[in-house]
Amino acid sequence: KPSSPYGMTKLMIEQILHDLSNSDPRWAVARLRYFNPVGAHPSGKIGEDPQGIPNNLVPFISQVAVGRRDSLSIFGDDWPTPDGTGVRDYIHVVDLVRGHLAALEYLANTQGCHTWNLGTGRGYSVREVIGAFERACDQEIPVKIAPRRAGDVAECYADPSRANTALNWRAEYDLGAMMRDAWHWQQQNPQGYGDAKATSTSVTAPRKAPR
């Protein structure tokens, strides 16, 4: 059961898609559940540039690292997790793209409504993510401990086994690669896309993920 209004909206949308596919057998629907997409295209040309204050952890860390923000707030260090900080499943955006392509190929040969979790199946704590980013950027990220936020949970991570089996898909990029690519993009675009120089429009295929 969803624990927040945001989660409830996702459940309602999933129900609408399920009802749609039931009402007309010509429909083929894939409901893909993302688990915290992070990283950037390895070329450094496509990345996450949130407007205003970032709502997600990794863009906030990268903005601190590049000097746009003074410090990162950790919302609670007393959660029932190994290091006291919240645990989430993070997936590289390139793995997420591959999951979309695999789902489209699957739908080309079937009907009905299908649901798949797209995640690594492993949770990382806030402090683990910070540590991985510090290794990627070779600097310390200053942090402040803030109160827990309403609606947050201690840990949440995917069971991607159905996607592994049905789509022959699994996440390949590890946490270090996610942070490396996020930092590479932020270095190329320290102020986001607003100051990006249009020197090239080509984007090459991503290199193979480290295992």
Secondary structure, DSSP 4 states (H G I P E B T S, - for coil): --SSHHHHHHHHHHHHHHHHHHH-TT-EEEEEEE--EE---TTSSS----SSS-SSHHHHHHHHHTTSSS-EEEE-S-SSSTTSS-EE--EEHHHHHHHHHHHHHHHTT--EEEEEEES-S--EEHHHHHHHHHHHHTS---EEEEPPPTT--SEE----HHHHHHS-------HHHHHHHHHHHHHH-TT-GGG---S----PPPPPPP-
